[in-house]
Amino acid sequence: MLQPLRAALHSGVHRSCCCSRTFSLSAQSYNSGRKGLVLGVYDKNKEDEHLSLTRAADAFDNVVSGKLRHQLASSGPALKKGKTRDFPSVVTVGLGKQSAGVHQQELWNESKENIRAAVSAGCRHMQDLEMAHVDVDPCGDAQAAAEGAVLGLYEYDELKAKKKKKVSTKLYGRSRSWIEEQQMGAFLSVAKGSDEPPIFLEIHYTGSRDPNESPLVFVGKGVTFDSGGISLKPSSGMDAMRADMGGAATVCSAILTATTLKLPINLIGK
């Protein structure tokens, strides 16, 4: 239906042009390639009670052998200013009086405002119908029609609350048998100086949308102060031995920060 329409518009509308709007939709809707058309309709002329269409709408009506006028006449009461009525792939919009011009008291162009409001309503209607691409009738003023299409679909969502992303943090404690399998001899040697069994800890943080995304790995030393036999070591520098757990503390802080900020990455702390 749209192909012959474009040819008619090019030949019948002369200097006016069809504005074009592409909507952001789901992949399924976009791939379906659905196209729509917004056309303007003026109020009925009181003298002859005939529908008055814009030049683009009239050209379309000629292409479809008068079916647009017939559908408008048989589908309900006259289309009021700023209101819409949809047919398959076509939405008609009420433009009000064709004779509308500059309002003498308010000093603003009523005709342009009617076009903006009508096209705005038509484009929103098309978006509700999930049309991926829409051609817009310039309605005698392409700039006003374009402004209506853009402003009608504008959404300020910068401060809109976004869906919170789920993050997970898990702690894994590796036993002596696992440590021996990994042949971590130095770790086991130090652990022999303590009565407590050795445990190798891992913290896994999953913040990425893809849980299989390669993680960033932090490794930090976390040996406790008295493991390895404190009484067998010289006293010089003994006070600094508490820093032996500094690496592990830094790793834990990094994981805690990532969890608090909900960073979109995967981390492993060891």
N, C-alpha and C positions, 0 to 999 in steps of 0.2 A: 504493500500500500504506500510506503514512504518513497519509493523510487520515482513513480510518476508524479508524486506530489512535489518533489524537489525540482523536477523539470518545469512543472507548472508555476512554481514560485519564482524561479529564475526568469521566466518569460512574462509573468503577470504582475510581479510586485515591483519591478524596475529597481529603483534606487534603494528600497528597503531591503533588509536582509534578515534571515532567520538566525537568531541567537542560538547558541548551542551550549548545553550544560551536561556534564558527566558527573554522576553521583558516585559516592563511595559506598559500595555494597558488599555483601558477602561474595566469595568466589563463585558460589553456585549461581547466584543471581546474575553476576557479571558475565559469566561464561555462557549463560543462556542467550546473550545477545539481544535482549528485549529492548525495543526502541519505542519511544512515545512522542507525542506531539501536543503542544499547548496552543490553543487557538482562541482568539478573542471574539466576543459577541456583544454588540451594543444593545441598548434598550430598544424595544419595539417603537416604531414610528406611530404616533397616535392617529395620524391621518389614514394610513393604509394598513396598519397592524401587521406589517410584514417584518420578518426578522432582518436586522441589519448586521451584516458580517464585516469583519475587517477584510482588506484586500487579500491577505494570505488565506483567511478562512474561506472567502468566496472562491479563490482559486482551487482550494482543496475540495470544496463542495462541487465544483464543476468536474473535477477528476473523478469523484465518486458518484456522479450522475444525480446530484441533488439529495443524496441520502443524509448529509449532515443537517440540512434544514428540516428534512422530514423527521429525523430522530429528535431534534430539539423541539419541534412542535408537538410531537406525540409522547414525549417522555415526561411531561409535567408542566407546571406553570413557567412563565417567562423567567429567564435566568437573571437574578438580581445582581447589582453591582458588588463585586468582590467575592461572589459565590462561584462554585465550580460544579460541573456535571461531567461525569466520565462515561465514555464509551470504550470499546476495545481499542487500546493503544492511543486513544485521543481523550484529552481533557479540555473542555470548553470553559472559559472564564468570562464573567460578566464585567463589562467595561463601563457600565452606566450610559449616560447620554452621549451620543456622538457629537453633539453640539457643545459639550463642556469645554470651557477655555479658562482664561485667567479670571479668578474670583475677584470681583471689583472691591469688595470690602476687606477680604483677607489678603489680597494681593499675592496669591499663589496660584500656580497653574493646576487647576483641578483635573484637567485631562491627563497630564503627566502623572499626577498622584494616583488617579484611577488605574492607569496602566501598571504602575509599580505594584499597587496592592493586588490587582487581579493576577498578574504574572507570578507574584510571590505566592499567592494561594495555589495557583496551578502547579507550580514547581514542587511545593510541599506535598500536594496531592499525588503527583507523579512519584515522589520519593516514597510515599506510603505504599504505592503500588509496586515498588521495587523495580522501576524501570532503570536500566543501566545507562541509557543515553536518551536525551530528550532534545528535540528541536522546538524552539520557542518563537511564536509569532511576534514580530516587532510591534504590532498593533499601532502602526503609524509613527512610532517614536522608538527607534531601536535602542537609544541610550536609556530611556526610562524603563524599557522592558528588561534590558541587561541589568540595570540597578535593582529592579524588583526580583529578578532571578537570584542574583548574588546575595542580596540582603535577606531574602526569604529563607534561604538555606543556611544562613550564617548561624553558627553555634559557638558560644563562648564557653569552652569546657576546660580552661586552664586551671581553674580552681575546683573542678569537679572531682569528687572523691573517687579515686581509682580502686579497683578491686585489689584487696590485699593479697599479696603473693605468699603462698605457704612456704616456709623454710623449715628445715629439720636439722637437728644436731644430735648425733649419736656418739656414745662413748664405748670404746672397745678395750677390754683389758686382756692382754696376752700373757699367758701363764709361762712357767719355766720351760715346759715341754716345747712350746712354740719358739721361745727364745733359743733353745738348744738347736731346734731344726734350722733356724736362721744363722746358726754358727756365730752368735754374738758373744765371742769369748771375753772381750774386755768388759762388757756389761756384766757377765756372769762372775767374773773375777772380783769386781768391786762388790757385787751383791753377797759374796761369801763372807764379808765382814759384818753382815747384819743377821740377826735372828729372824727377820721378816723375809718371806719368800719374795723373789724379784717379780715385778709386774711391769710390763711394757705397755704404756697407754697410748691409744690413738683416739683423736676426736675428729669426726667427719661432719662437715657442715655442707649442706646441699641447698644452695640458693638459686642456682641457675634453673631456667625452665626445662633444660635438658639434663636430667640426672646423670646421663652417661657422658656429659662433657668432661674433658680432661681437667682434673683439679690442680689447684696451686698447692704445693706441699711445703709446710713449714717443719723444720726439725730443730728441737731445742733440748739441751741437756737438762735433766731433772733429777740429779742424784741428791738424796737427802744429806743433811749436814754430817751425821755421824756414821754413815755407811763407809765401810772400808777400814775401820779401826782408827778412830780419832786419836786414841792414846798412843799409837805407834808412830805418829807423825810429829815432826818438830813444831815448836810453838810459833815459830816465825811465820807470819802470814796466816795464822790460824783463823783470825777474825774474818778474813776474806773468803773462807770456805763456804760461808752461807750463800755466796753467789753461785755455787754449783747448781742451784735450782733456777737461776735467772733465765736460762734459755727456755725452759718449760713454762715459766711464768709468762714470758713474752708471747709464746705460742698461744697459751690460754687466753691472754688479753686480746690477741688478734682475732681469735675465733669469737670471743664475746662481742667485740666491736662489729664484726661482720654480721652476727646474729641481731644485734641491736639496730643496725642500719639496714638490715635485710638486703645485703649486697647481692647482686645477681650473678654470683660466681660459686664455684664449688671449691671447698678447702679441705685439706687434711692436715691435722697437726699431730706430730709425733714427738 
